[in-house]
Amino acid sequence: MNKPLHAVLLALAAVSGMSPPARAQSPASESPHAFTGNLGLVSEYRYRGIAQTDGRPALQGGFDYAHASGLYLGTWATNVSWLSDGGGGTVSNSLEWDFYGGYKRTIGDFGYDAGLLHYYYPGSYPPGYTSPDTTELYVAGSWKMLTLKYSYGLSNLFGAVDSKGAGYLDLSGNFEVGGGFTLVAHVGHQAVPAGSANGVQVRSSSDCSYTDWKLGVTREMLGLSWGLSWIDTNAKADPGQCYRSALGRDLGKGTAVLSVSKTF
């Protein structure tokens, strides 16, 4: 999935070109359908604070459809390495491919959103390997610049044995601070229930549960959206713990992440 950096930047530059002004449409002629796409590059892919590419860059992109009624569908993909890094050569995977759909509306300063999200990790896995594919139901409420969201696992969580029912609570905010900059702040808590395999407990409820946080800034420049964030967690990553990779890396250790993206 990794692409040469210059090719990615050329692609971003191509989609950032200015288009001729669209002709004004009367309300009666406006389409109820909206299609958008996005393309981005990050210095490291972090999800809920946990490293997904072991310190390496990720190329990401997706497409979204939205109807005026509030219904929406979308898909998004990125390269990953966390599965193959820990697979000892028996796991072949380099892609996360997400599919989601739901319903959202805005009423004045308030908004709500509910939907279903499936994370798909195509590849080959040895017999008995717990599938990393994950399905979550989510509901969110927003007020002005703040959003509170809760995600509930309908399946095992990213390959963790007997982890159905895991929940993630996420509070985030975007604040205009002048000069074209937006301050981005986030705190989240991932709760992973105790689990067992063949009647033997393999995990307590505190082993893999953790809190993550993020603070950063974004700015539109040269037709692209640029971002710089500090991401950190208190995830347990000593030898043998949940968030230490097979390569000996602390997957939740604080790091700065640089991003550049374009929506079109």
N, C-alpha and C positions, 0 to 999 in steps of 0.2 A: 504493500500500500504506500510505502514512503516514496515520495517523488523528489527529484532534484529541486533545490530551493528556488533556482532561477525560473524553472518551469511553473512552479506554483505562483510566484510573484507575477509572471507574465499573464497567467490565467486570471488572477485578481485584477490586474490592470485592464485586461480586455473587457471584463464585465463591469468595470467602473466608469466606462466611457459615457459621456453625456448623451442623452437621447433628445430628439426634437420635442418641443413642448406638445403635449397632447391637446387636442381640441376639446373645448369645454363641452360636456354632455348635460343634457337636461336630466333632472332626477328620474323622469319616466324612462329614459333610455339607458340608465346605468345598469350594468349587469350585476346580478346577485352573487356571481361567482368571482372568486379572487384566487390567483395562483402566484406563489412566490417561490424563489429559490435562494439558497445561501451556500457560500463557499468560504472556508476559513483554514487558517494554519495556526497551530499553537506550538509553543516551545516544548510543552509536555501536556499530555491529556490527563487531567485529574477529574475524577468523578466522585462526588461526595467526599472530596478531600483526598482520595486514595489514588496513587499513581497507577495508570493503565498502560503506559508505554515505557516504563523503567527509565525515565529521564530523557527519552528521545522525542523528537517532534511528531506531530500528528496532522494529517491532512483530513479535513472534515467537510461534509456538505449534505444538503438535503433539499427536499421539495415539500411545499405545503399547499393545501387547498382549503379555502374557507367559504362558507355560504353565509349570506346575509342573515339567515335565521339564527346563526350562532353555531351551527354544526361545522366541524373541521376534521380533516384527515391529514396525515403527514408521514414522511419517512426521513431518516437521517442515518448517516454512516460515518465511521471513522476507523482508522487502523488502530490496533491494540497489540500488546505483546504479553500481557499478564498471564494468559493461559499457557502459551507455548513456553514462556520463561520457566514456569513451574512444572511443566509436563515431562521433564527428563527425556525429551526426544520422542515421547509416545503421543504427544498432542500436537496436532497441526491446526493452528488457528491464527489469523492475523486481522480479523474483521469483526467489528460490532455493527450490527444493522438493526436499527430500531423502527418500529411501526407503532403509530398511535392515532387515536381518534377520540373526539369528545364533543362537548357542548360548552360554550362560554358566552356570557353576556355582560354588558356594562350598563349600570344605571347611575348616572351622575358620576360621583367620585368613587362609587363602589362597583366591584365586579366579582363574578364567580365563574368557576371553571371546574368541570368534572370529566374524567375520561379514563381510558385504558391504554397502557403502554406495554409493548412486548419488546424485550431485548433478545436478539437472535445472534448466536455466535457460530456460524457455519465452520465446519472443519471435521477432522477425524479424531476420535477419542477411543481409548482402550476399553475393553469390556469391563462393566461395573463402574465406570466413571460417572459421577453425578453430573447431569447436564447443567451447564452454566446458563442455559436459556431461562429467562425470568419474565414473569408477567406481573404487573402491578396495577392496581386501581388507585386513582388519585382524585383528590378534591382540593380546591384552592379558593381562597377569598382574598380580595385586594381592596385597599383604600388608598387613594392617591398614589403615593410612591412606594407603598408597602404591600408585600404579598406574603400570606401565610399558606403553606401547602402541606398536605399529609399524603403519603404514599403507603399503600398496604400491599404486601406480597401475597399473591394468590398461588404462588408456586415456591419452590426452593429459591433462595436468594443467591444468585450468581455462583451456583455450584456448592453452596454450603449444605451439608447433609441435614435433613430434618429441620429446615429453617422456614417452612411456610408460616406466614403470619408476621414476618418481620415488618417493621414500620419505620418510616423516615419522616421526621418533622422538620420543616424548612421555613425560616423567616428571612426574607431578603428585602432590600430596598435600593432604589436608584434616586440619587439626589443631585440636581443641577447645582453646581458650585461656581458657575461663571467662567468666562473665557472659553466656552465651548466644552468644558470638562464635565463629566458626570462621575460622581462618587458612587461606587458599587460596594455594598456591604451585605454580608450573609452569615448566618449561623444555622447549623443543622445538627440533628441528633439521629443517628442510625441505631435502632434497637434490634438486636438479633436474639431470638428466643433460645433457650436451652435446647440441645438436640441430642438424639441418641441414634445408634446404628446397631441393628440386631440385638436390641434390648440393653445395650451398653451405652451409658452416657458418654458422649464424646466432646461436649461443650456445655459450659454453664452460661446463663443469660448475660453475664458480665464479660465473658471472654472476648467476644467479637463486637460488642456494642461500644460506640464511641461518639464523640462530638467533633464536628469540623467547623472551621470559620474561614472567612475570606474578606479581604479589604483591598479595593483597587480603584483605578480610574479608567475611563474610556473617553475617546475623543474622535470625532469625525475629521479626517484629513486626507486630501488627495483622492476623495471619492471612496475611501475605505474607512472602516471602523477599527481603531487601534485600542488595545487594552493592555494594562500592566497590573497584575494582582499578586498579593501575597496570600498563599493558601497554607493552612496548617491544621493539625488534628491532635487529639490525645489518644489515637488508636494504639493498641498494644502491639509492639513490634520487636520484642526480645526474641531470641532463638526459640523456635517452636510455637510462637504465638501467631495469631490470625493474620497480622498485617506485616509479616516479615517474608520477603520473597525467597524462593529457592536459591536465588543468586546472592542472598545475604543482605538485601537492601531493605531499609525501613520505608515501607510504601506510604506511610502517612506523615513523614517528616516534612516540616515547613519548607516551602520553596517559592520562588518568584516565577510567575508564568506570563509570558508575552504572547499576545494574540493579534492577528489581523484578519479581518473578514469583510465580506461584501454580501448584502442582500439585494436581490434583483427581481 
